[in-house]
Amino acid sequence: MTLDAEDTKIITLARSARARNGTAEGAAVRDETGRTYVATDVALPSLKLSAVQVAVAMAVSSGAAGLEAAALVSEAEEPAPDDIAAIEDIGNAILYLVGPDGEVKGRYV
């Protein structure tokens, strides 16, 4: 799968966040203005959010009206339905599911 430079960038950022924080997931989203939000999953006793949910929440709380693309780095074979739903809540962005090795496993809309 051939990716453009901006999609490669969000994948790289998501992989870096996951590695830096030592978490199960890393995600990055790009909003309609080109701003990028990077997050990892949150696993607290009182709060559990996927990396995609955190990244989408960061974008929305910063004023994003829509997303162009998202990347999820995970060992999962498919994105969680809640992750797809969070992205669909503010548009029809492409979600790239990527393995920790950087291999794109799939593309979801």
C-alpha positions, 0 to 999 in steps of 0.5 A: 500500500502506497501512502502519502507523506502526511499519512506516513507522518501520522503512522510514525508519530503513533508508533513513536508515542506507543514506544515512548510510553510503553503502551499497548496502543498509539494513535495519531489523527489529522484534522481538517486543517492539518493539525495532528494529535498524538495519544496512547491508550489510558488504563487507569483504575477509573478511566479506560480509553483507547489511543484513538479515543484519546486522540479524537477527544484531543482534536475535538477539544482543540476545536477540530470539526473533522478528521482527514486521517487516523492511524492506530498502532496496535497488535490487534488484527482489527480496530475496535468498533468504538474506535471506528465509531469515534472517528465516524462521529466527526467525519469519514476519515481513513483509519490505518491499522498498523502493526508495531513493526510499521506494517499497514495491516488494513485501511478502514473508513 
